[in-house]
């Protein structure tokens, strides 16, 4: 399980295993697996903490450089001129696109407003109904990436959730807490996990200061 690499996979499994740790009542065969579940979630939490630390370091270095990718991003007048020229070209492109949209609305608007149907020639002229691999609204908003990854959990910090979960278990049932903690058999892993849980608020605070 510690082979997960993507952030969303780590978060999803931390939330899932953490929820099982605090679930009550649970079947006996599940209760017997709680120590191993904690061991697995501890490894995931350590990995997630390291990834967030690395991201935080990159962001801090980015800010220290004034928001530039490198120290020489826009260092010469020539670079600035090129950047301005590129922006002018983008503006010209967007202006032409806007004019084309106005032409479309002027020609087809009255017909559509009256409930008329477009002819094939009109659809071909303005590209109406063309398939676009990069623009599939039905996929994006009904069953695509937005539906797959957006959830209420996006606003919940996974490490804070895990820390609060373990704290709740210990407060409500000390014997259960001691039992599940036996799952972390390696002292170095236990020390790393304790450090991660103890530094959650500090990490969140630092991340907030660089976003």
JOQUI-V816487 format. One record per backbone hydrogen bond with DSSP energy under -0.5 kcal/mol. NH is the residue of the N-H (numbers start at 1). CO is the residue of the C=O. E is the energy in kcal/mol with one decimal. If there is no record, write none. Layout:
BEGIN
NH,CO,E
NH,CO,E
END
This chain:
BEGIN
4,1,-1.4
10,6,-2.1
11,7,-2.9
12,8,-2.3
13,9,-2.0
14,10,-2.3
15,11,-2.7
16,12,-2.2
17,13,-2.7
18,14,-2.2
19,15,-2.0
20,16,-1.5
21,17,-2.1
22,18,-1.2
23,19,-0.6
23,20,-0.8
30,27,-0.6
31,27,-2.3
32,28,-2.0
33,30,-1.2
34,30,-0.5
34,31,-1.0
37,33,-2.4
38,34,-2.6
39,35,-2.0
40,36,-2.4
41,37,-2.7
42,38,-2.2
43,39,-1.6
44,40,-1.9
45,41,-2.4
46,42,-2.2
47,43,-2.1
48,44,-2.8
49,45,-2.6
50,46,-2.0
51,47,-2.3
52,48,-2.5
53,49,-2.1
54,50,-2.4
55,51,-2.2
56,52,-2.5
57,53,-2.3
58,54,-2.2
59,55,-2.5
60,56,-2.4
61,57,-2.3
62,58,-2.1
63,59,-2.3
64,60,-2.2
65,61,-1.2
66,63,-2.0
67,62,-2.4
73,70,-1.3
75,72,-0.7
80,76,-1.8
81,77,-2.5
82,78,-2.4
83,79,-2.1
84,80,-2.4
85,81,-2.6
86,82,-2.2
87,83,-1.9
88,84,-2.3
89,85,-2.1
90,86,-2.1
91,87,-2.3
92,88,-2.3
93,89,-2.3
94,90,-2.3
95,91,-2.3
96,92,-2.1
97,93,-2.1
98,94,-2.2
99,95,-2.2
100,96,-2.1
101,97,-2.0
102,98,-2.2
103,99,-2.0
104,100,-2.1
105,101,-2.6
106,102,-2.4
107,103,-1.9
108,104,-2.9
109,105,-2.0
112,108,-2.6
113,109,-2.8
114,110,-1.7
115,112,-1.4
116,111,-2.6
123,119,-2.2
124,120,-2.5
125,121,-2.2
126,122,-1.7
127,123,-0.9
128,123,-1.7
130,127,-1.4
135,132,-1.6
137,135,-0.5
140,136,-2.9
141,137,-2.6
142,138,-1.4
143,138,-0.9
143,139,-0.8
144,139,-2.0
146,140,-0.7
148,144,-2.0
149,145,-2.5
150,146,-1.9
154,151,-1.8
155,152,-1.3
156,153,-1.7
158,156,-0.5
161,157,-2.4
162,158,-2.0
163,159,-2.6
164,160,-2.7
165,161,-2.0
166,162,-2.4
167,163,-2.3
168,164,-2.2
169,165,-2.3
170,166,-2.3
171,167,-2.1
172,168,-2.4
173,169,-2.7
177,173,-2.1
178,174,-2.7
179,175,-1.9
180,176,-2.5
181,177,-1.9
182,178,-0.7
182,179,-1.0
183,180,-1.5
184,181,-1.3
185,183,-1.4
187,185,-0.5
190,186,-2.3
191,187,-2.5
192,188,-2.3
193,189,-2.7
194,190,-2.6
195,191,-2.2
196,192,-2.4
197,193,-2.7
198,194,-2.0
199,195,-1.0
199,196,-0.8
200,197,-0.7
203,199,-2.2
204,200,-2.5
205,201,-2.3
206,202,-2.2
207,203,-2.5
208,204,-2.0
209,205,-1.1
210,206,-0.5
210,207,-1.0
211,208,-0.7
END
